[in-house]
């Protein structure tokens, strides 16, 4: 195992991966088992991986466990790529629609408002509502953008620090109809 970590560390170009492999090699050289070493890095190795490696070490079937884990991780990575690929189109459509609508409301609607005012005609309530929303967006777009950026950063920080929040967010995401179906099938497939 020490030799494998040494060879892998020499062959990798990624500095973080190289550091991880060197630290794992040092930990094993100092007498820790493989599963104890991997448990020190929960951001890379989850409880399932550490538990299976522990079972493999205890039962003397570490080689078979590592082969199965490799197969499982490859399948999981392939599944993840497929899921991301499937979500790219809807995300692109949503992003484009939001961008076009925002641009339309900020730049084009004001020009229509000027044109309508020149006619002197009374506008329907729906048209007036869109024009008022456009004015509101023009006046507050910096605040809205700031709130969105701060919200995203806050959510990321809270996700990394709070397991309760992660579970709550997972529950909320699993209640969104299309996403619920996709994630459910993905989890069942992985299982």
N, C-alpha and C positions, 0 to 999 in steps of 0.2 A: 504494500500500500504506500509506503514511504517513497519507494522508487517511482510508482505511478504518479504521485503528487509532484515529485521532482521533475519528471519528464513533461507532465502537463504544464507546469509552471514555466519551463523553458520554451515550450511551444506556443504559449499564448502571447498575444500582442496587447491585450486589454490590461492596463495597469491595475484596475480593481480586481480582476480575476486573478492576475498574477499574485497580488498581495494575499488574496484569500487562499490560494493554493499553497503559498509559502507558509502562511500561518497554520494551515491545516497540517502540513508536513511537520512543522515544529511541535505542534500539539501532540501528534501521534508519536513523534520521536521522544517526547518527554514522558510517555507512558499512558496517555489517554487512549481509550478505544475510539474507533471510527465514529460511532454514534454519539459519544460524548463530545468529540471534536465538532461534529456537525451541529450539535445542539447549541453551540456557542454562536452560531450564525443563523438565527431564525428568519432573518430577512432573505436568506438564500435557500434554506432547507426547512421545510415545514415538518409538523409533528408526524405525519404519515411516513415521510422518508426516513426520519430518525428512528421511528418505531420499527419499521421494517428492517432497517439495518441492524438495530439492536437484536431483533429476532434472529436474523441471519448470523450474527456473531455468536449468539448463545447456542444456536442449533448446529453451527458448523456448515451452514448452507449460504454463506455470504455471497459466494460467486453466483449462485442461482438467483438470489434476491436482487443482486446488482443488475443481472441480465433482465429480469422482470421489470425492475424500476426503470431501466433505460428504455425498454419498450413502452412502458406506461407514459413516461415523460415525453417521448417522441410523439405518441398518439395525442397526448394532451396539447402539445405545442401545435400539432397539425390542426387539431380541432379549434384551437384559439385563433390560428391564422384564418381558418375558414369563417369563423364567426366574425372576425374583424372585417374580412373581405365582404361578407354579407351586409354588414352595417355601414360600409363606406358610402354606398349609393344613397340610402335614406338620410344619412348625416349630411352629405353634400347637398342634397335637395333642400333639406331644412335650413342649412346655412345660407345657401343661395337665395332661397325665398325670403329669409329674414333680412339679408343684406339688401336685396332689391326693394323690399317693402320699406325699409328704413330710408334708403336713398330717395325713393319715390316720395315718402312723407316729408323729408327734410328739404329736398331741392325742387321737386316738380309741383307738388300741391300748392306752395306759395305763389307760383306763377299762374296757376289756374285761379287762385283766389283773386289776384289782381285783375285777371281777365273778366271774372264774374262780377267784380265790383264795378268795372267799367260799363257793363251792361245795365246795371242798376236794378236787376231783377232780384226778387226774393228767392233765396236758395231753399231747397227742401231740407228737412231736419237732418236726414242722413248725411247729405253733403256738408252741411254746417258742422256736424259732429266730426267728420273726417278732417275738415279744415281746422277746427279747434284742437283736435288731437295732434295735427301737424305742428301747430303753434307751440303746444305744450312740449312736444318732442324737440323742437328747435331750441326752446329755452332751457330745457333740462337734460340734453343729451350727454353733457359732460358728467353730470351727477349720476345719471343712469349707468353710463359706462364705468364710472368709479365704483358704484355699488356692485355691479357685476364682477369686476376684477377683485374687489375686496372679498366678495362672497366666495368666489372660486378659491382664492388663497386661504380663507378661513376654513372652508370645507376640507381642503387638502391637509391643512395642519391638524384639524380636529380628527380627520380620518386616521392619521398616523399616530395619534395619541390616545384615542378613546375607542375601546372595543364596543361599548354600548352604542356609541354614535354609528359605528360601522354596521352593527346589527340593525339599527333603526333605519339607516339609509338603504340597506339591503331589503328590508321589509317594504319600504316605500317603492323601491325600484321594481320589486316583484309584484306590485299591484298595478303597474302600467301594462295594459293589455298585450300589446305586441311584444314588448321586451320580456314580459313574464313567460310567454310561450317559447320564445327563442332560448332564454336562459334555462327554462325547465328542460327542454329537449337536450340542451348542451350538457347540463349536469347529469341527466339520465344516461346520455351517451358515454360520458366520462366514467360514470359508475359502472 
